[in-house]
Amino acid sequence: MNKETTKNMVNRTRVILAAIVAIFMLLGVRLFYLQIQTNAMFTDRAERNTLRFVEVEATRGDIVGADGYVYATSKPSYVVTLAYIADKEEREKAIVNLAGCMEKYGYSEEDIREMVTGNARKFEATEIASLPWGLEAMEMISELSERREALPGVVIKTVPIRSYPLGTLAGHIIGHTGPINESEMENVDPEIYDMNDKIGKSGVERTYEIFPAEDDYYGLKGNKGIQKYQVDAASRPLQEMDFSIAPIPGDTVVLTIEHNLQTTLEDAMDAVILDVYENESDKAGSAAGVLIEVDTGKILAMASRPTFNPEDFVDGLTQEEVDYYYRNEMRPEINKAVASAYPPGSTFKMLTGMAFLENSNYSPNYAINCTGAYWEKPHIACWNVHGQTNYFEAIAQSCNSYMQFAGQIAGIDNIAGLATEFGLGVDPGLTDLPSVSDGFQANPENKFDLQESYLNMRLNRYKRQYEEKVEDINQQEITQEEKETLIEKAEKEREASEKWANGIFAFEKTWQAYDTYNTSIGQGMNNYTMLQLANYTATLANGGTRYRPYLVERIESPQGELVWQSEPEILQEVTVSEETMALTRRGMKEVTEPGGTSYYLYYDFPIEVAAKTGTAQTGRAGDDKSTEFHGLFVAFAPYDNPQVAFAGIVEYGRHGGSSAGVIARSVFAEYFGEEDYKDVNAANDLNSPLVEE
Amino acid sequence: MTDNKQFKELDYAYLITLFLILVGSAIVQATASYGVVPNDPYYYFQRHLFSIGTGLVLFAVIAMINYRDYRNYSRLIYVGMFLMLVLVLVPGIGSVRNNARSWFVLGPLTLQPAEFAKVLFIVLFADFLDKRKNHLENLWQLIPCFIFLAIPVGLVLMQPDMGTSLVFFAITFFMLFAAGANPKILFGLLVLGLGSVILLLFMHYQMGLPLPLEDYQLMRFTVFLDPYNDGKGGLGAGYNIIQSLIAIGSGGLYGKGFLQGTQSQSNFLPYHHTDFVFAVIGEEFGFIGSILVLVFFLFLMYRALMIARKSLDLYGAVIISGVVGMMFFHILESAGMAMGVMPITGIPFPILSSGGSSMWSNMAALGLIISVDLHKKTIRF
């Protein structure tokens, strides 16, 4: 190489080096931009790539009885999910591999593929299987875990599922949960719920689902947690990381329900229903009853028949169960104790009596002469000829004639007003259950409104018929004159109908004397729930204080700390004098004494029970009004120091004493620890010498 | 041939840098290739160590051989290169990987002839240029050089291997420049070449000019400009770039640490132990690690150019320029692709990527440089 070439070579290597340095510097600038300038964005992107946040359901709170019995709890179940896999081949591979493990447990390739393709939220994981804790679950889960490498995207989670260890016991009170639906979704806080959640559907499960407290909330639901997972590109979880937010289990709801009383009530109810079914009516099957503490309003037992088993709803209903719950005239899903209003029958008579004594100068010893029917039109019959009957006898023997007389003297306004004070036909104040009925207390105003609405319906019908006729006439091919004649005729017909209806309803809308008579003996338009009748009896028993009935004693945090404690709350002090109430209680006492309608049931009962039997017309189409009755019974005990009050109904029980009365006897026996008197069948064998017809 | 003096005057800075790069390479592969074979997480790492070892042997052998001796065997070398590139195209002899028939599979060994062809080409082309020195002044005189280039490039493109064929262009450009070709013409051609590619693509996309390439092939070439606009919302041709950008970007200043890169270790980033190895470096060793890698390679190339300058032999200097051009282009393309500033062509990062052929061709090429250094004084005036 000569000098010239060497110099050129030096220059050229310099140029090459300069070019390389320049371009490397550009790469360095790019690196700086990516790693320093925009590092935060890419860090976030990398995390989103690799971290999956999975909501973790909180364990729902338990529902327990006053004595610690667990009615509703949660137990772990395993849920197998398959993550969304974008690549079709990868997805197919995952399905095939998963089916390979799960085939023998009843999940075929087609099933799994269908579930994956049918997933409404296609970018989210699909739930493949949900298995309760058990041997089968353990087997399957261990097999899946073993083959995890071959199962990208498969995640096994433990999810709490609801369990109702006592089955149907207090089933209506407990209620059930289910997947949240769209209309429920609209009414809840979207920050707390999402479409995958379950929510309380009925009973305490529903009412104690969630309720606000300062800046938090309490309730069975609990707070969802969020679990972080690190996943690889195939969405295969690499490791479970710490909770971002740990779930907080729901609170425990402690009921006022006493297990022994609830069991006794339900057992007695079943036995009586069976007896009624066998001896009285094949329509038997429905019943309701409430046992309430008179000085607090605390509900100690409450039952409704046919039974409701929350456990049935845990995995969704079978067709058979759907038929049972929703295609059944007896409506097993309804808690009849609070939601079904029945005519009170003779259990109403104490109210008529009190209104009578309060609003007249008659002495309780004043006697009327019962000749088997009232002396005023329409001469509503008594079920017996009682002859000379005073206040106490009238209650003891349930004399219709006396009570019609009493009602006539007292007047409907006083009777209806007093009924309202005792909580009949008004909101009973129970907030612990959903769908609590107000019942219906008839009075002249609401009778007018009711009949007015019937009248308007009828007048509207006439109007419609007339308009249809006119249209019809206008379409006929006849002269204008002929049309006018026909329309005029139709108009006259309509006017005639309207006049007739107005005439009829002028009478119907007005409160008639017989309405008072019917009300006085518990028939007619009045309808009350057993909760209302029980609380009315309790109010009478405790001397006129109507408490708010409740069946949740307290709420405890998952750690057992007291979150909320219920207190007895007075809803009303009735305006009846203490003396009148004492006289009325004495009348009820005589019901269980010789000559009383329930003497045969309680003659040897060690505790003094004050009661009232009732029979009520079913009011149902197709029922025989002269032979088919619901049996009702209200009672409190002990007579001189009342502690508990009961109201119950056995549909088609015919006689109050022999149906609901037997149930009351059994429940009182349990409450007072008189085991020997608990047996329902022994009570059934008692024959009544005096049975209200 | 050589004596102690020549060994004493060897460029030890170059050798030490190379040694450090090899150590770094082992570290990088220990993490980048970890778990690629799930049941044998160190499979590729072991292979890589083997490649480094055998590569060092190759390096030493090549270094010891006087590079000028190759001039006597130009025809033979040419035939070898030609046969290699032709045979690999024959179904039954060459094997297909990643849609290209670029491989000889010999038992556990897979060899990529194009990798070796680059080095052979450098040696042959240096001789070719040395014979034409001072006759590279105008376009007419350069045409034979391009014909010389066209043969291997054509064969490589038939595999097809776009990335490696581009390397041939880069090598040619560097060597022509070093050999004293008219820089105006060279830069004119470079601008013209890049310009016409851009113009053709522009006309294709904007005016529907038909090109003899499938859309997906073109997409791979242009998607780096907007990786989300790959027709599949970033899950198609743009996916690799997006994941690579996330890997590098999320590495930050210090990186996530050895084996801690979520993008690479969790397989979001494809080819992370081969073509996208630079993204692993970016993710796990951060800005500092990435810059360090670039600086080491820059220094290696700088020392190589210093050797060229000292060699006082145009032939040797042109060989070194070819090797530097080859390495430079590999680094620019591989790192640039990972950073989203170069098209996806899929060529390895020199020495750091997993793969025996690449390692051996690079070690051989780097050995040539030492051979030049070792034999520089044998010409005495």
Contacts between the chains, C-beta under 8 A, distances in Angstrom:
chain1	res1	chain2	res2	distance
A	1	B	312	5.0
A	1	B	313	6.5
A	1	B	314	6.2
A	5	B	180	7.8
A	5	B	314	6.5
A	6	B	312	6.4
A	8	B	180	6.0
A	9	B	178	7.6
A	9	B	308	7.1
A	9	B	309	6.1
A	9	B	314	7.1
A	9	B	317	5.5
A	10	B	309	5.5
A	12	B	177	6.2
A	12	B	178	5.5
A	12	B	180	7.2
A	12	B	321	7.8
A	13	B	178	7.5
A	13	B	305	4.3
A	13	B	306	7.6
A	13	B	308	5.7
A	13	B	309	4.9
A	13	B	317	7.5
A	13	B	321	7.7
A	15	B	177	7.4
A	15	B	183	7.9
A	16	B	174	6.6
A	16	B	177	6.8
A	16	B	178	7.1
A	16	B	305	6.1
A	16	B	321	6.5
A	16	B	324	6.7
A	17	B	301	7.6
A	17	B	302	6.0
A	17	B	305	5.4
A	20	B	298	6.7
A	20	B	301	5.9
A	20	B	324	7.5
A	20	B	328	5.4
A	21	B	298	6.7
A	23	B	328	7.7
A	23	B	332	6.1
A	24	B	294	5.4
A	24	B	298	5.3
A	27	B	294	6.2
A	27	B	332	7.3
A	27	B	335	5.8
A	27	B	336	6.6
A	27	B	339	6.8
A	27	B	341	7.7
A	28	B	291	5.9
A	28	B	294	6.4
A	30	B	336	7.9
A	30	B	339	4.9
A	30	B	341	5.7
A	31	B	248	7.2
A	31	B	282	7.1
A	31	B	287	5.8
A	31	B	290	5.2
A	31	B	291	6.5
A	31	B	294	8.0
A	31	B	339	6.7
A	32	B	287	6.7
A	34	B	245	6.6
A	34	B	248	5.0
A	34	B	249	4.4
A	34	B	282	7.4
A	34	B	339	6.3
A	35	B	248	6.3
A	35	B	249	6.2
A	35	B	251	5.5
A	35	B	252	5.6
A	35	B	253	6.7
A	35	B	282	6.6
A	35	B	286	6.3
A	35	B	287	4.1
A	35	B	290	7.2
A	36	B	252	7.3
A	36	B	253	6.3
A	36	B	287	6.0
A	38	B	249	5.7
A	39	B	249	6.0
A	39	B	250	6.9
A	39	B	251	7.8
A	39	B	252	4.5
A	39	B	253	7.7
A	41	B	249	6.9
A	42	B	245	6.8
A	42	B	246	5.2
A	42	B	248	7.4
A	42	B	249	2.6
A	42	B	250	4.3
A	43	B	249	7.5
A	43	B	250	4.5
A	43	B	252	6.9
A	45	B	246	4.7
A	45	B	249	7.4
A	45	B	250	6.9
A	46	B	246	5.1
A	46	B	247	7.3
A	46	B	249	7.8
A	46	B	250	3.8
A	46	B	262	5.6
A	46	B	263	5.8
A	46	B	283	8.0
A	47	B	262	7.8
A	49	B	243	7.7
A	49	B	246	6.5
A	49	B	262	7.0
A	49	B	263	6.8
A	49	B	266	7.7
A	49	B	268	5.2
A	50	B	262	4.2
A	50	B	263	7.6
A	50	B	266	5.5
A	50	B	268	7.0
A	86	B	235	6.3
A	149	B	38	6.5
A	230	B	262	7.2
A	230	B	266	7.4
A	231	B	266	7.1
A	232	B	266	3.8
A	232	B	267	5.2
A	232	B	268	7.5
A	233	B	266	5.9
A	233	B	267	4.1
A	233	B	268	4.5
A	234	B	267	7.1
A	238	B	266	6.6
